[in-house]
């Protein structure tokens, strides 16, 4: 691996080979939702909570202090107001991200979408540029489209994850499949680290932490949780709880104590 990429990966992953990343690119998709209206305050809370990295768009990266967290800049996007929200279009270049001091690049690919082909072309181009710059690439690989009946089904999650690795990603983010046994299949089929997405707000913190715990038990390399952390009433405490599970091997019951319970 290129030395520059190794150094940057060390800013995102700890020595245990795991990471806690908080994506906050939702402002393009959904607007200034709860937790992102004052994004600097949220970043400050997450840094205190011990997370390893954040995912943000270029304009936010240019205007906030990222508090020495691993900075991953997102390359593409769409809005929920679009006639085709699954079509992700490039809105940033690797050159721009490098100029902003990025430690990593991320890109969102919807496998099964009508526009899957052009997104795969963007993934391939981003991968090539990341090799040139020696910068890690995080691919958000989601099964989404008219032929996807269940986006958490192990067969489609395995396929989507493998595509990310096949086309040059250094980290794959994908859906959790619901059990240790099925997610272990995803990890085994993907030769690069796999982290789980969080999706919409869960009903309870226990539900989130159980998913995190089980994914790590299955061999996952950590998490990339957004709304279930930055929209929590106490993002710092929720971040600490997730970090305890991923990096300290805490049980769900022990991690809940980080929330003051």
C-alpha positions as CSV (number, residue, x, y, z in Angstrom):
1,X,0.0,0.0,0.0
2,X,1.1,3.5,-0.8
3,X,2.8,5.2,2.3
4,X,0.5,8.2,2.1
5,X,-2.6,6.0,2.1
6,X,-1.2,4.1,5.1
7,X,-0.6,7.3,7.1
8,X,-4.1,8.6,6.3
9,X,-5.8,5.3,7.3
10,X,-4.0,5.6,10.6
11,X,-5.9,8.8,11.2
12,X,-9.2,7.0,10.6
13,X,-8.5,3.5,12.2
14,X,-7.0,2.8,15.6
15,X,-4.3,0.2,16.3
16,X,-7.1,-2.3,16.9
17,X,-8.1,-2.1,13.3
18,X,-11.4,-0.6,14.0
19,X,-13.1,2.8,13.6
20,X,-16.1,4.9,14.7
21,X,-17.0,7.2,11.9
22,X,-19.9,9.7,12.0
23,X,-21.3,10.6,8.6
24,X,-22.9,14.1,8.5
25,X,-23.4,14.6,4.8
26,X,-27.2,14.6,5.3
27,X,-27.5,18.4,4.9
28,X,-27.5,17.9,1.1
29,X,-30.0,15.1,1.1
30,X,-32.3,16.4,3.9
31,X,-31.3,19.9,4.8
32,X,-30.3,21.2,8.2
33,X,-32.0,18.5,10.2
34,X,-31.8,18.1,14.0
35,X,-28.1,17.8,15.0
36,X,-26.8,19.5,11.9
37,X,-28.2,23.0,12.2
38,X,-25.2,23.9,14.4
39,X,-22.8,21.4,13.0
40,X,-19.7,22.9,14.8
41,X,-21.4,22.2,18.1
42,X,-22.1,18.7,17.1
43,X,-18.5,18.1,15.8
44,X,-17.2,19.4,19.2
45,X,-19.5,16.9,21.0
46,X,-18.4,14.0,18.9
47,X,-14.7,14.8,19.4
48,X,-15.3,14.8,23.1
49,X,-17.0,11.5,22.8
50,X,-14.0,9.9,21.2
51,X,-15.1,9.2,17.6
52,X,-12.4,8.6,15.0
53,X,-13.7,10.4,12.0
54,X,-16.5,12.3,10.3
55,X,-17.9,12.4,6.8
56,X,-18.9,15.9,5.5
57,X,-19.3,17.8,2.3
58,X,-16.7,20.2,1.0
59,X,-18.5,23.4,1.9
60,X,-18.8,22.3,5.6
61,X,-15.2,21.1,5.6
62,X,-14.1,24.6,4.5
63,X,-16.1,26.4,7.2
64,X,-15.7,24.4,10.5
65,X,-13.0,23.2,12.8
66,X,-12.9,19.4,12.5
67,X,-11.1,19.1,15.9
68,X,-8.3,16.8,14.6
69,X,-10.8,14.1,13.7
70,X,-10.2,12.0,10.6
71,X,-11.7,14.1,7.9
72,X,-13.5,12.2,5.1
73,X,-15.0,14.4,2.4
74,X,-18.0,13.2,0.4
75,X,-17.9,13.3,-3.4
76,X,-21.5,12.9,-4.5
77,X,-25.1,13.6,-3.5
78,X,-28.7,14.0,-4.3
79,X,-31.7,15.5,-2.5
80,X,-34.8,13.8,-1.2
81,X,-36.7,16.4,-3.3
82,X,-35.3,15.0,-6.5
83,X,-37.5,12.9,-8.8
84,X,-34.8,10.2,-8.4
85,X,-33.1,10.5,-5.0
86,X,-31.2,7.2,-5.7
87,X,-29.2,8.9,-8.5
88,X,-26.1,10.2,-6.8
89,X,-24.1,12.8,-8.9
90,X,-20.6,14.0,-8.3
91,X,-20.4,17.4,-6.5
92,X,-16.8,17.4,-5.5
93,X,-13.5,16.2,-6.9
94,X,-10.7,14.3,-5.2
95,X,-8.4,17.3,-6.0
96,X,-10.8,19.6,-4.0
97,X,-10.9,17.3,-1.1
98,X,-7.1,16.9,-0.9
99,X,-6.8,20.7,-1.0
100,X,-9.1,20.9,2.0
101,X,-6.9,18.5,4.0
102,X,-9.0,15.4,3.7
103,X,-7.7,12.1,5.3
104,X,-10.2,10.1,3.2
105,X,-12.8,10.3,0.4
106,X,-16.3,8.8,0.5
107,X,-18.7,8.1,-2.3
108,X,-22.3,6.7,-2.2
109,X,-23.3,4.0,-4.7
110,X,-26.8,2.5,-4.9
111,X,-26.6,-1.0,-6.3
112,X,-29.8,-1.8,-8.2
113,X,-30.7,1.8,-9.0
114,X,-31.7,2.7,-12.5
115,X,-28.6,4.8,-12.7
116,X,-26.3,2.2,-11.1
117,X,-24.0,2.2,-14.2
118,X,-23.0,5.8,-14.0
119,X,-22.5,5.6,-10.3
120,X,-20.2,2.6,-10.8
121,X,-18.2,4.6,-13.3
122,X,-17.9,7.4,-10.7
123,X,-16.7,4.8,-8.2
124,X,-14.0,3.6,-10.6
125,X,-12.9,7.1,-11.4
126,X,-12.7,8.0,-7.7
127,X,-10.7,4.9,-7.0
128,X,-8.2,5.8,-9.6
129,X,-7.8,9.3,-8.4
130,X,-7.4,8.1,-4.8
131,X,-4.6,5.8,-5.9
132,X,-2.9,8.8,-7.5
133,X,-3.1,10.9,-4.4
134,X,-2.5,8.1,-1.9
135,X,-5.8,8.8,-0.1
136,X,-8.2,6.1,1.3
137,X,-11.6,5.6,-0.3
138,X,-14.7,4.8,1.7
139,X,-17.5,3.4,-0.5
140,X,-21.0,3.5,0.8
141,X,-22.5,0.4,-0.9
142,X,-26.3,0.2,-0.6
143,X,-28.7,-2.2,-2.3
144,X,-31.4,0.2,-3.4
145,X,-33.6,0.1,-6.5
146,X,-36.7,-1.3,-8.1
147,X,-35.5,-4.9,-8.0
148,X,-34.3,-4.8,-4.4
149,X,-37.1,-6.3,-2.2
150,X,-35.1,-6.3,1.0
151,X,-32.1,-4.0,1.3
152,X,-30.8,-5.9,4.4
153,X,-31.0,-9.4,2.7
154,X,-27.6,-11.1,3.0
155,X,-27.2,-12.0,-0.7
156,X,-27.7,-8.4,-2.0
157,X,-25.6,-6.9,0.9
158,X,-22.8,-9.4,0.1
159,X,-22.9,-8.5,-3.6
160,X,-23.0,-4.7,-3.0
161,X,-20.1,-4.9,-0.5
162,X,-18.0,-7.1,-2.8
163,X,-18.5,-4.6,-5.7
164,X,-16.9,-1.9,-3.5
165,X,-13.8,-4.0,-2.9
166,X,-13.6,-5.1,-6.5
167,X,-13.6,-1.5,-7.8
168,X,-10.8,-0.3,-5.5
169,X,-12.4,0.9,-2.2
170,X,-10.3,0.7,1.0
171,X,-13.3,0.6,3.3
172,X,-16.9,-0.5,2.6
173,X,-19.9,0.8,4.4
174,X,-23.1,-1.2,4.0
175,X,-26.3,-2.3,5.7
176,X,-26.3,-4.6,8.7
177,X,-28.0,-7.9,7.8
178,X,-29.7,-8.5,11.1
179,X,-27.6,-11.3,12.7
180,X,-24.0,-12.2,13.5
181,X,-24.2,-15.2,11.3
182,X,-25.4,-13.4,8.2
183,X,-23.2,-10.4,8.6
184,X,-20.2,-12.7,9.0
185,X,-21.0,-13.9,5.4
186,X,-20.7,-10.3,4.3
187,X,-17.4,-9.7,6.0
188,X,-15.9,-13.0,4.7
189,X,-16.9,-12.0,1.1
190,X,-15.3,-8.6,1.3
191,X,-11.5,-8.4,1.4
192,X,-11.4,-4.9,2.8
193,X,-12.7,-3.6,6.1
194,X,-16.5,-3.4,6.4
195,X,-18.3,-0.9,8.6
196,X,-22.1,-0.8,9.2
197,X,-24.5,2.0,8.4
198,X,-27.0,3.1,11.0
199,X,-29.9,4.1,8.9
200,X,-32.9,6.1,10.3
201,X,-33.3,6.8,14.0
202,X,-33.8,3.5,16.0
203,X,-36.4,3.1,18.6
204,X,-33.9,2.7,21.5
205,X,-30.2,3.2,22.2
206,X,-30.1,-0.5,23.2
207,X,-31.2,-1.4,19.6
208,X,-28.4,0.6,18.1
209,X,-25.7,-0.7,20.5
210,X,-26.8,-4.3,20.0
211,X,-26.4,-3.8,16.2
212,X,-23.0,-2.4,16.8
213,X,-21.9,-5.1,19.2
214,X,-23.2,-7.9,16.9
215,X,-21.5,-6.5,13.8
216,X,-18.2,-6.3,15.6
217,X,-18.6,-9.9,16.8
218,X,-19.2,-10.9,13.2
219,X,-15.8,-9.4,12.2
220,X,-16.9,-5.9,11.2
221,X,-14.3,-3.2,11.4
222,X,-16.6,-0.7,13.2
223,X,-19.4,1.6,12.3
224,X,-20.4,4.6,10.3
225,X,-23.5,5.8,12.2
226,X,-25.1,9.1,11.5
227,X,-28.5,10.0,12.8
228,X,-28.5,7.5,15.7
229,X,-25.5,9.5,17.1
230,X,-25.7,13.1,15.9
231,X,-29.5,13.3,16.5
232,X,-29.3,11.8,20.0
233,X,-30.2,14.2,22.8
234,X,-26.6,13.8,24.0
235,X,-24.4,13.1,21.0
236,X,-21.2,13.1,23.2
237,X,-22.6,10.4,25.5
238,X,-23.9,8.3,22.6
239,X,-20.6,8.5,20.9
240,X,-18.8,7.3,24.0
241,X,-21.2,4.4,24.2
242,X,-20.5,3.4,20.6
243,X,-16.8,3.8,21.1
244,X,-16.9,1.6,24.2
245,X,-18.4,-1.2,22.2
246,X,-16.2,-0.9,19.1
247,X,-12.8,-0.1,20.7
248,X,-13.1,-1.4,24.3
249,X,-15.1,-4.5,23.8
250,X,-17.9,-3.3,26.1
251,X,-21.1,-5.3,26.3
252,X,-24.4,-3.5,25.4
253,X,-25.2,-3.4,29.1
254,X,-21.9,-1.8,30.0
255,X,-22.1,0.7,27.1
256,X,-25.5,1.9,28.2
257,X,-23.9,3.2,31.4
258,X,-22.1,5.8,29.3
259,X,-25.6,7.3,28.7
260,X,-25.9,7.9,32.5
261,X,-28.1,4.9,33.1
